[in-house]
Amino acid sequence: MMKKVDGKPSKLFGGLLTFLRKFLFKVVSVGPIPDHVAFIMDGNRRYAKKHNSHAGTGHEAGYSSLMSMLAYCYELGVKYVTVYAFSIDNFKRRPEEVQYLMDLMLEKIEGLFEHEIIVNQYGIRVYFIGNLKLLNEPVRLAAENVMKATAKNNKATLLVCVAYTSCDEILNAIQEACKCRRNEIQTSKVSGSENEEIHEDKKSNGLVIHDLQESYEDGFHGFEAVDTNRICNRGIGHSAKASCEDDAEDFAIRTCNGLMDQAQVCENQRNLPTIKLVNVEKHMYMAVAPDPDIVIRSSGETRLSNFLLWQTAYCPLYSPTALWPELGLWHLIWAVLNFQRSYQYLEKKRKKM
């Protein structure tokens, strides 16, 4: 067995691994590389249980795995990485575990400044995605500080989903879109442009309804004459004829009024302010990044667990059986190869959207 002399054998071995990794990335880069990879980091607690340790050990190992996976992604040329760190549903766990996770999150967020991978080597901009108001104040302030400190970095992006579920994201986006549209309408009313537009609409509506009324009244008068003459020629008396004519006239008036009301309702609905798809999408938490190209969930689970439901319509899901702390380079390479194999098909689907 070779002895270590000043650590040289271990350095040589580490250098060889780095060379092989870069060579492997060069080979894989012959095909398309995903711009955005999302991770559901599942299995930290099971990893701790598997090694007869407490849950904290699993979360610590999971953080180390995250740092390694980020390095692999950015070396490969992936521009965006999203990780599902803490779901809103996780607040339902035992209070002591939630508190431990908050403390661990605070420690790791503050540690991002000290970690060479995040700030210095890769120039990564960090976003914390989710309903940050649900976090306790120290964690929220730390997250805000990291986002401000990395705001000028533009080589790569890390999105950390905390206090996040897709349902909450969609609901928030719709609420913000409605609020924004309402503010636009109020601003228009103040400037007077909205009033002028409504005035013109009312004038045009009146003309349309007037034409409809004349047309239908003419038609029904003709119907009255033919109908009453036909009936009266069969022997109905004068009083019956008058009654029949009155009924036909009432029917014509009611019908015309009904058509006028329907035309007014349709026109009003057409002029109502609407919320379009683009209005909702631009208020999504994830609007700062393109939709993911791959979702990788560890531990063999095939559920999205309320994660990026809006953004993953045409996104393949890769589910290795390895727990999150066990996830390594080969799992990422295999996920990218699967992405490359289905790339043309997925691109055609996206273009049809």
C-alpha positions as CSV (number, residue, x, y, z in Angstrom):
1,M,0.0,0.0,0.0
2,M,1.4,3.4,-1.0
3,K,2.2,5.8,1.8
4,K,1.1,9.4,1.7
5,V,4.1,11.8,1.5
6,D,3.0,15.3,2.2
7,G,-0.5,14.3,0.9
8,K,0.8,14.0,-2.7
9,P,-0.8,10.6,-3.5
10,S,-4.2,11.9,-2.5
11,K,-3.7,15.1,-4.5
12,L,-2.7,13.1,-7.5
13,F,-5.8,11.0,-7.2
14,G,-8.0,14.1,-6.7
15,G,-6.4,15.6,-9.8
16,L,-7.1,12.5,-11.8
17,L,-10.7,12.5,-10.8
18,T,-11.0,16.1,-11.8
19,F,-9.5,15.4,-15.2
20,L,-11.8,12.4,-15.8
21,R,-14.9,14.5,-14.8
22,K,-14.0,17.3,-17.2
23,F,-13.4,14.8,-19.9
24,L,-16.8,13.2,-19.3
25,F,-18.4,16.6,-19.4
26,K,-16.8,17.3,-22.7
27,V,-18.2,14.1,-24.2
28,V,-21.7,14.8,-22.8
29,S,-21.5,18.4,-24.1
30,V,-21.6,17.1,-27.7
31,G,-25.4,16.9,-27.3
32,P,-27.7,19.6,-26.0
33,I,-27.1,20.6,-22.3
34,P,-30.2,21.6,-20.2
35,D,-30.4,25.3,-19.3
36,H,-32.3,24.5,-16.1
37,V,-32.2,21.5,-13.8
38,A,-34.5,21.3,-10.7
39,F,-34.0,19.0,-7.8
40,I,-36.4,17.6,-5.2
41,M,-34.0,16.8,-2.4
42,D,-35.8,13.7,-0.9
43,G,-34.4,11.2,1.6
44,N,-32.3,13.1,4.2
45,R,-34.2,11.6,7.1
46,R,-34.2,8.1,5.6
47,Y,-30.5,8.4,5.1
48,A,-30.0,9.2,8.8
49,K,-32.2,6.3,9.8
50,K,-30.3,4.0,7.4
51,H,-27.0,5.0,9.2
52,N,-28.6,4.8,12.7
53,S,-28.2,8.5,13.3
54,H,-30.4,11.4,14.2
55,A,-32.2,13.4,11.5
56,G,-29.7,16.3,11.7
57,T,-27.0,14.1,10.3
58,G,-29.1,13.4,7.2
59,H,-29.7,17.1,6.6
60,E,-26.0,17.9,7.0
61,A,-25.1,15.2,4.5
62,G,-27.8,16.5,2.2
63,Y,-26.3,20.0,2.3
64,S,-22.9,18.6,1.3
65,S,-24.5,16.7,-1.5
66,L,-26.2,19.9,-2.7
67,M,-22.8,21.7,-2.9
68,S,-21.3,18.9,-4.9
69,M,-24.3,18.7,-7.3
70,L,-24.2,22.5,-7.8
71,A,-20.5,22.2,-8.8
72,Y,-21.2,19.4,-11.2
73,C,-24.1,21.4,-12.8
74,Y,-22.2,24.6,-13.3
75,E,-19.1,22.8,-14.7
76,L,-21.4,21.0,-17.2
77,G,-22.8,24.4,-18.3
78,V,-26.2,24.4,-16.6
79,K,-27.2,28.0,-16.1
80,Y,-30.1,27.6,-13.7
81,V,-30.4,25.2,-10.8
82,T,-33.6,25.1,-8.6
83,V,-33.7,23.1,-5.3
84,Y,-36.9,22.3,-3.3
85,A,-35.5,23.0,0.1
86,F,-38.6,23.5,2.3
87,S,-42.2,23.1,1.5
88,I,-45.0,24.9,3.2
89,D,-46.3,21.5,4.1
90,N,-43.1,20.9,6.1
91,F,-44.4,23.3,8.7
92,K,-46.7,20.5,9.8
93,R,-43.8,18.4,11.0
94,R,-43.0,18.2,14.7
95,P,-42.2,21.7,16.1
96,E,-38.7,20.6,17.3
97,E,-37.8,19.3,13.8
98,V,-39.2,22.5,12.1
99,Q,-37.1,24.6,14.5
100,Y,-34.0,22.5,13.8
101,L,-34.6,23.0,10.0
102,M,-35.0,26.7,10.4
103,D,-31.7,26.9,12.5
104,L,-29.9,24.8,9.9
105,M,-31.3,26.9,7.1
106,L,-30.1,30.1,8.8
107,E,-26.6,28.6,9.3
108,K,-26.3,27.4,5.7
109,I,-27.7,30.7,4.2
110,E,-25.1,32.6,6.1
111,G,-22.5,30.1,5.0
112,L,-23.2,30.8,1.4
113,F,-21.0,33.9,1.7
114,E,-18.1,31.8,2.9
115,H,-18.5,29.0,0.4
116,E,-16.2,29.4,-2.6
117,I,-18.6,27.5,-5.0
118,I,-21.5,30.0,-4.5
119,V,-19.9,33.4,-4.6
120,N,-16.4,33.4,-6.0
121,Q,-15.7,30.5,-8.3
122,Y,-19.0,30.4,-10.2
123,G,-20.4,33.9,-9.8
124,I,-23.8,32.6,-8.8
125,R,-26.8,34.8,-8.2
126,V,-29.1,33.4,-5.5
127,Y,-32.9,33.7,-5.3
128,F,-35.0,32.5,-2.5
129,I,-38.4,31.5,-4.0
130,G,-41.6,31.2,-2.1
131,N,-43.8,32.8,0.5
132,L,-40.9,34.3,2.5
133,K,-43.3,35.9,5.0
134,L,-43.9,32.5,6.5
135,L,-40.2,32.2,7.5
136,N,-39.1,33.4,10.9
137,E,-37.4,36.8,10.9
138,P,-33.7,35.8,11.2
139,V,-34.0,33.3,8.3
140,R,-36.0,35.8,6.1
141,L,-33.5,38.6,6.7
142,A,-30.5,36.3,6.0
143,A,-32.2,35.2,2.7
144,E,-32.8,38.9,1.7
145,N,-29.2,39.7,2.5
146,V,-27.9,36.9,0.3
147,M,-30.1,38.0,-2.6
148,K,-28.8,41.6,-2.3
149,A,-25.2,40.5,-2.0
150,T,-25.3,38.3,-5.1
151,A,-27.6,40.6,-7.2
152,K,-24.7,41.6,-9.5
153,N,-23.6,38.0,-10.2
154,N,-24.6,36.9,-13.7
155,K,-22.7,33.7,-14.7
156,A,-25.3,31.3,-13.1
157,T,-28.4,31.3,-11.0
158,L,-29.4,29.2,-7.9
159,L,-33.1,29.3,-6.9
160,V,-33.9,27.9,-3.5
161,C,-37.6,27.2,-2.9
162,V,-38.4,27.7,0.7
163,A,-41.9,28.0,2.2
164,Y,-43.0,27.1,-1.2
165,T,-45.8,25.1,-2.9
166,S,-46.9,25.4,-6.5
167,C,-50.5,26.0,-5.4
168,D,-49.4,28.9,-3.3
169,E,-47.4,30.3,-6.2
170,I,-50.3,30.1,-8.6
171,L,-52.7,31.7,-6.1
172,N,-50.3,34.5,-5.4
173,A,-49.7,35.1,-9.1
174,I,-53.5,35.4,-9.8
175,Q,-54.0,37.8,-6.9
176,E,-51.1,40.0,-8.0
177,A,-52.3,40.0,-11.6
178,C,-55.8,41.1,-10.5
179,K,-54.3,43.8,-8.2
180,C,-52.1,45.1,-11.0
181,R,-55.0,45.2,-13.5
182,R,-57.2,47.0,-11.0
183,N,-54.5,49.6,-10.4
184,E,-54.2,50.1,-14.2
185,I,-58.0,50.7,-14.5
186,Q,-58.0,53.2,-11.6
187,T,-55.1,55.1,-13.1
188,S,-56.9,55.2,-16.4
189,K,-60.0,56.6,-14.8
190,V,-58.1,59.3,-13.0
191,S,-56.5,60.4,-16.3
192,G,-59.9,60.4,-18.0
193,S,-59.0,58.1,-20.9
194,E,-61.2,55.3,-19.4
195,N,-64.3,57.6,-19.3
196,E,-63.8,58.7,-22.9
197,E,-63.5,55.0,-24.0
198,I,-66.7,54.1,-22.1
199,H,-68.5,57.0,-23.6
200,E,-67.6,55.9,-27.2
201,D,-68.6,52.3,-26.4
202,K,-72.0,53.5,-25.2
203,K,-72.6,55.4,-28.4
204,S,-71.6,52.5,-30.6
205,N,-73.7,50.2,-28.4
206,G,-76.7,52.4,-28.9
207,L,-76.3,52.4,-32.7
208,V,-76.0,48.6,-32.8
209,I,-79.1,48.1,-30.6
210,H,-81.1,50.6,-32.6
211,D,-80.4,48.7,-35.8
212,L,-81.4,45.4,-34.1
213,Q,-84.6,46.9,-32.8
214,E,-85.6,48.3,-36.2
215,S,-84.8,45.1,-38.0
216,Y,-86.7,42.9,-35.6
217,E,-89.7,45.2,-35.3
218,D,-90.1,45.2,-39.1
219,G,-89.9,41.4,-39.2
220,F,-92.5,41.0,-36.4
221,H,-94.9,43.5,-38.0
222,G,-94.9,41.4,-41.1
223,F,-95.4,38.2,-39.1
224,E,-98.3,39.8,-37.3
225,A,-100.2,40.7,-40.5
226,V,-99.8,37.3,-42.1
227,D,-100.6,35.4,-39.0
228,T,-103.7,37.3,-38.0
229,N,-105.1,37.3,-41.6
230,R,-104.6,33.6,-41.8
231,I,-106.4,33.0,-38.5
232,C,-109.2,35.4,-39.2
233,N,-109.9,34.0,-42.6
234,R,-110.7,30.8,-40.8
235,G,-113.7,32.5,-39.2
236,I,-112.4,34.1,-36.0
237,G,-114.4,37.2,-35.1
238,H,-113.3,40.9,-34.9
239,S,-112.7,40.9,-31.2
240,A,-110.6,37.7,-31.4
241,K,-108.6,39.2,-34.3
242,A,-107.9,42.3,-32.2
243,S,-106.8,40.2,-29.3
244,C,-104.6,38.1,-31.5
245,E,-102.9,41.2,-32.9
246,D,-102.3,42.6,-29.4
247,D,-100.7,39.3,-28.4
248,A,-98.4,39.3,-31.4
249,E,-97.4,42.9,-30.8
250,D,-96.6,42.1,-27.1
251,F,-94.6,39.1,-28.2
252,A,-92.6,41.3,-30.7
253,I,-91.9,43.9,-28.1
254,R,-90.8,41.4,-25.5
255,T,-88.6,39.6,-28.0
256,C,-86.9,42.8,-29.1
257,N,-86.4,43.9,-25.5
258,G,-84.8,40.6,-24.8
259,L,-82.5,40.8,-27.8
260,M,-81.5,44.3,-26.8
261,D,-80.7,43.2,-23.2
262,Q,-78.6,40.3,-24.5
263,A,-76.7,42.5,-26.9
264,Q,-76.0,45.0,-24.1
265,V,-74.7,42.1,-21.8
266,C,-72.5,40.7,-24.5
267,E,-71.0,44.1,-25.3
268,N,-70.4,44.8,-21.6
269,Q,-68.7,41.5,-21.2
270,R,-66.6,42.1,-24.2
271,N,-65.4,45.4,-22.7
272,L,-64.7,44.0,-19.2
273,P,-61.0,44.1,-18.2
274,T,-59.5,40.6,-18.5
275,I,-56.6,38.7,-17.0
276,K,-54.5,37.0,-19.6
277,L,-52.1,34.1,-19.3
278,V,-49.1,36.4,-19.6
279,N,-50.4,38.5,-16.8
280,V,-50.4,35.5,-14.4
281,E,-47.0,34.1,-15.6
282,K,-45.1,37.4,-15.0
283,H,-46.2,37.4,-11.4
284,M,-45.0,33.8,-10.7
285,Y,-42.3,33.4,-8.1
286,M,-40.4,31.5,-10.7
287,A,-40.7,34.2,-13.4
288,V,-37.0,35.0,-12.9
289,A,-35.9,31.8,-14.6
290,P,-37.0,29.7,-17.7
291,D,-39.0,26.6,-17.2
292,P,-36.9,23.6,-16.1
293,D,-35.6,21.1,-18.6
294,I,-35.2,18.3,-16.1
295,V,-36.6,17.5,-12.7
296,I,-34.6,15.1,-10.6
297,R,-36.2,13.6,-7.5
298,S,-34.0,11.3,-5.4
299,S,-35.1,8.2,-3.4
300,G,-37.1,6.7,-6.3
301,E,-40.3,8.7,-5.7
302,T,-42.1,9.8,-8.9
303,R,-44.3,12.5,-7.3
304,L,-43.8,16.2,-7.8
305,S,-45.2,17.0,-4.4
306,N,-46.6,20.4,-5.3
307,F,-43.4,21.5,-6.9
308,L,-43.3,23.6,-10.1
309,L,-46.6,22.2,-11.3
310,W,-47.1,25.2,-13.6
311,Q,-43.6,25.1,-15.2
312,T,-43.2,21.3,-15.8
313,A,-45.8,20.5,-18.4
314,Y,-43.1,19.1,-20.9
315,C,-40.3,18.4,-18.5
316,P,-39.0,14.8,-18.0
317,L,-38.8,13.5,-14.4
318,Y,-35.8,11.4,-13.4
319,S,-36.2,9.4,-10.2
320,P,-33.0,7.5,-9.2
321,T,-33.4,5.2,-6.2
322,A,-30.5,6.8,-4.3
323,L,-31.4,9.0,-1.3
324,W,-30.5,12.6,-1.7
325,P,-27.2,12.5,0.3
326,E,-26.2,9.5,-1.9
327,L,-26.8,11.3,-5.2
328,G,-23.6,11.7,-7.3
329,L,-22.1,12.6,-10.6
330,W,-23.3,9.5,-12.4
331,H,-26.9,10.2,-11.5
332,L,-26.6,13.7,-13.1
333,I,-24.9,12.4,-16.2
334,W,-27.6,9.7,-16.7
335,A,-30.4,12.4,-16.3
336,V,-28.7,14.6,-18.9
337,L,-28.3,11.6,-21.4
338,N,-32.1,10.8,-21.0
339,F,-32.8,14.5,-21.6
340,Q,-30.7,14.4,-24.8
341,R,-32.5,11.3,-26.0
342,S,-35.9,12.9,-25.8
343,Y,-34.8,16.5,-26.7
344,Q,-36.2,16.7,-30.2
345,Y,-39.6,15.4,-29.1
346,L,-39.9,17.7,-26.1
347,E,-38.8,20.7,-28.3
348,K,-41.7,20.0,-30.7
349,K,-44.1,19.8,-27.9
350,R,-43.0,23.1,-26.4
351,K,-43.2,24.9,-29.8
352,K,-46.9,23.8,-30.1
353,M,-47.8,25.4,-26.7
